[in-house]
Amino acid sequence: MAVTYDPARIERDLAERGWLGQDLARVADVSHMTVSRALRGGPLSARMLAKLAHALGYSPRRYLTRSQEAA
């Protein structure tokens, strides 16, 4: 099941760390295509969002949109 998340927040957190998408992919142990899809706002499962969030040092909740948090 896909979750609704804020790709701009992921991008900001990447920039704060000075990371490229490939850095996030490596740390999160996901493909670069998954990171690319996330940064474009494409569909992500809760599991994939969690992997990205944890690699960035945050809870997945940080990236969820308000409507998704209420669900």
N, C-alpha and C positions, 0 to 999 in steps of 0.2 A: 504494500500500500504506500503510495507516494504521500509525502508530507509537503506542506506549504511553508516555505522558508524564504529568508531575505538574502539573495546572493550578493548584494552590495555589502552587507556586513561581513560576509566571508572574505570578500575582496579587500575591504578595509583592514581586516585582521591580518591578511597575508602581507599587505603593504607595511603595516606596523612592524612586522618581523623582518621585512626585507626579503621575503620569500617569493619565489615564482610558483606557478602551479605545479611544476614538476617536483619542487621541494615538498609541497603538501602531499602530493601523491606518494612520494617515497615514505614520508613519516607516517602517513595514514595507512600505508600498505594497500593502496587502491591504484587503479590504472589512471594514467594521465587523462584519459577520456572521461572518467568519472568526475575528475576535478573540472575539466573543461565544461562538462554538462552542468555542474553545480554553479559555476561562475556565469553561465548563460541563463540560469534560472530554469533549467530543464528538470524533469521529474527525478526525484531521489527517494529512495526508501528511507525509512526511519533509521535503519541499520547503517546505511551509507552516510547519512547526515551525522550520525553519532561518531562514526570513525573520523570524519573530517573535523568535527568539533573537538574531539578529544586530542587529535593531533595538534590542533591550534591551542589547546590548553583550556578549553571551555566546555561547559555543558551544552548538549544539543539545544536546550531550551533557549539559549542566547540567539539562535538563528531562526527560531520559529516565528511566524507571523502571529499577531494577536489572535486572529480567528483560530489558528491551529492550537495555540496554548489553551484556549477555552475547551477544546474538544477532548 
